[in-house]
């Protein structure tokens, strides 16, 4: 499971209650049949776009010069492919401009949107000459996936030229709204509206409107039942110009335009006349009124509710500070966003003046509103933005920023992570009905900075009907089931302490929870996770021990780590050490430290040998998590063995360098000594380690060649001896030892 071997951590957070960190190891997912992988028909998928079509039960993927259609279910059950390279000559032109042939001069699909009932709109970078095409996907129940390669349109203004540049788009009513850089050099940052029957619209070239923006998301959200009041919201970051900001500071914005905006008659012709923006604040209150701000927007997810006018806006932020690396998730209410847009405009008299709230007369109709029945008054009716007075358009051009920022619900983040070895990159949220209420579960995609890995959810698709999450990366896409009840153990208390709204104890095992089920015996307590109340028929006072004994080796005077991570972060961990028949709690000091991940010996002594037991306790429920036998190797013995290994090396190295028989004999003696030191039970692990460290492919080939020559020489010698002394077929001792 290549994706999950590289990225082992996902976060599920219960909104406003608790944070639970699950380690999604590949074996967990594969052994419980919770995931399936699709890597394309040619290995590396180079995934760049994903669209989940729940109406057709299809998953559409876009990559480098390729498109795929998959039937939902197991991700590799049935798939169709379309090869879609750049137009003839465009790849060569791209290379001539100095772009990278592999990473830039190809058609990277960046946009997949439903166009109508039978077709999909696909747009790609086209080797720095963007292009779009319509994909025939058939009706519901069909698996059609074809494209006419001769019917390709210009994609400029729909996707960026550069495949590495961010952009955001949404498709509505046959029109595409996109925030992007629309030129070859990536400098013309605009919000475009294209396609459909109306003229193309774009933002005016003015840094007051967009100052080096980075677009993250775009969504159409209605204000009320009047379609004329529908607005398209853009979430982006840009260079800040507010008071007190240092040079190069970044602020996150939410901007909006009216969907029915057609520009002005004399001012802002074919330019947005209703564009306004406000700041999104995500900060942690600190002492003396000093907040820690998370200014860099990473991702946005709209959690749709029954009221389509009021979705919840989940956003991931990161710091841009050189002091520490931090990430936060903030949740915004549409009512708060609209209140900021209905408040005062930000105003600045000149370059040397401070920003403040505009206190003068605001023209009518108010800049930023849409021409609609609500806007119109008797005798003052506006059929379109072309009917707006020039004073309204001039004010909108000079006052695009609102004075009041938008604060998150509860005025603080729902999740904060600092100084972690990975980045929080993208988010999906599922609203779940549990026995004791409603919960929002966040699935957060991470990038591992330590290993320079980036595994995003490209479009964060989720399938509520199948209860599955689709995780995308350049390597491929994985379908992962949302519930993982079978991994919580086999006891009622373990299921209860998991506090997973997807799971409940059904009397015999931890199983998927289904709301409105007729089954009476269901134990679930998300809010408190108290097994004493939920599992009254369980003997919680006894220590549940289902662990296996493991052996850990450490070297005297070196550091050693004993790993133990409880399933629940609310559990209290205790370490015990057993010597002979006596157990006692491990004494912690500066040398022996307990961490969130386990027990750390900063310097190991010989008297530290023993059996170490890691136990967790929560709500009266005690469980043995790990039992580790620590054996301490003498420092002098290990140093001597390492010195001998340096002189003799290992079989692969000795053979590859044409080592003498004495060298080979020395290395064999060293190998026997180290095996005697650590014991035969760990032989497979040692062999694997030696193979990986010393027998790379090149050395292994040389080793094999030398071994074959050695075999032939020994066989010739054996035949000669057999002929002269009547010796029968016998394998030489030294060759036999090497083979073993």
Beta strands, then each sheet from edge to edge (+ up, - down):
strand 1: 9-14
strand 2: 18-23
strand 3: 35-38
strand 4: 49-53
strand 5: 58-63
strand 6: 66-71
strand 7: 79-83
strand 8: 109-114
strand 9: 119-124
strand 10: 131-136
strand 11: 146-154
strand 12: 168-172
strand 13: 175-181
strand 14: 189-194
strand 15: 201-202
strand 16: 214-221
strand 17: 231-239
strand 18: 250-258
strand 19: 276-281
strand 20: 283-284
strand 21: 292-293
strand 22: 296-303
strand 23: 312-318
strand 24: 326-333
strand 25: 346-347
strand 26: 356-357
strand 27: 406-407
strand 28: 415-418
strand 29: 423-434
strand 30: 437-447
strand 31: 462-463
strand 32: 468-473
strand 33: 476-481
strand 34: 503-505
strand 35: 510-512
strand 36: 544-545
strand 37: 549-555
strand 38: 560-563
strand 39: 572-579
strand 40: 582-585
strand 41: 592-594
strand 42: 598-601
strand 43: 610-618
strand 44: 621-633
sheet 1: 2+ 1- 30+ 29-
sheet 2: 3+ 33- 32+ 31-
sheet 3: 4+ 5- 6+ 7-
sheet 4: 8+ 9- 10+ 11-
sheet 5: 12+ 13- 14+ 15-
sheet 6: 16+ 17- 18+ 19- 27-
sheet 7: 20+ 21-
sheet 8: 22+ 23- 24+ 28-
sheet 9: 25+ 26-
sheet 10: 34+ 35-
sheet 11: 36+ 44+ 37+
sheet 12: 36+ 44+ 43- 39+ 40-
sheet 13: 38+ 42- 41+
end
